[in-house]
């Protein structure tokens, strides 16, 4: 799933929108509820973060989503090297999905919906 696919999909969620809040950073995009609360962020993970999981430094685009801790553990094990404890966020309650992963698009959409619902 690409960044553009994600941005198109969140338009289907009530009052969801995308924001690029950091001056000079035109890639990182925060996914927000109408009230401004985050339910996701698309960003580029540092090469060192990926190397820590034995992954190559390229293809470092990730989607961070809120996720219950028990589901986070399951997803990280099921999709080893494709879903990781979140980059630059609380690793207990957030996950990072590598956009270059083979995680099915429908599964990613379900995770986006879940994150949207639990952060509302």
N, C-alpha and C positions, 0 to 999 in steps of 0.2 A: 504494500500500500504506500502510495506516495504522499508527500505533504499536501499536494493539491487535492488528492482524493479525500484526505482527512478534512481539509477545509471545506470542501463541498459537502461532505457528510454532516458536519456539525450544523450546517444550515437547516437540517431537518429537525434539530433539537430545539424546543421552545426557548426563545430568548438567548440562545447561545451565540457567541461571536468570537472572533479572533482579534488579538491585539499584539502589536510589536512595541512593547513598552520601553525598551532599552535604547537610548540614544546611540546611534552609530551601528547598531546591530539590526540589520534588515532581514536576517534569517530567523532568529529565535522568535517563536510565536506562542503566545499564551492563549489557551482556550478558556473562555470565561462564561459564567452564567450572566443573565441580565443585571444582577446586582453587583457584578464584578468579582465574584469568588471564582478562583481557579478550579478547573477540573482536568486540565492537561496542559502540557507544554511541549512544543516541538523544538528541539535544539540539537546542536552538534556536541557529542560527548568528547571529552579529551582523549587523545590517543593513549595516555597512561591508564585511564580508567578501563578502556577496552583491553589493553595488554594485560591488566590484572586478572582478566577472565580468559586469557589465552586467545584473544581475538585480534585480528589485524586492525591496524589503526585507520585504514580507509573504511568507507561505508559507515561513518560514525554518526549518521543522522538517527535520532531516537525520538520516540514519543513517550513522555512520562505521563502515567495515569495513576490515580488513587485506586487502591485495591486492598481489600481486607487481608490481614497478615496470613491467615491460613490458606487463602487462595493464592497469595503471592508465592508462598513456598511451593505449592503445587505447580503453578505456572512456570516458575523458574526451573523446576526439575523436569517438567514435561517438555519445555521448549528451551533446553539447555543451550546457552550461547546465542539465543534469540530474544528471550525475555530475561531481564536481569534485575537485581535490586536497583532501584532508581539512581540514576546519575544526578548528582547535585540536589537531591531531595532526601527526605526521610526514607531510609531503606526498609523500614518496617511496614510503612503504609503506602508506599509508592513503588511502581515498577517502571522499567524502561523497556520498550519494545523497539528493537532495531528495525528501522524502516526497510532495510535490505533483507529482512528475514523471510522465511517461508511460512510464517504463521498465516493461516488463511484469513483473507480479508473479512469474512463474516465474523470470525473470532475477534479480530481487532475492533470491529464495529461494536460487538457485544461488550468488550472491555471499555470502550469509550462511553457507551450508554451507562454501564455500571458506575464508572467514575463520575459521570454527570449526575447520576441519581444519588450517590452517597455523599456528594459534596454540596448538594442543594441546600 
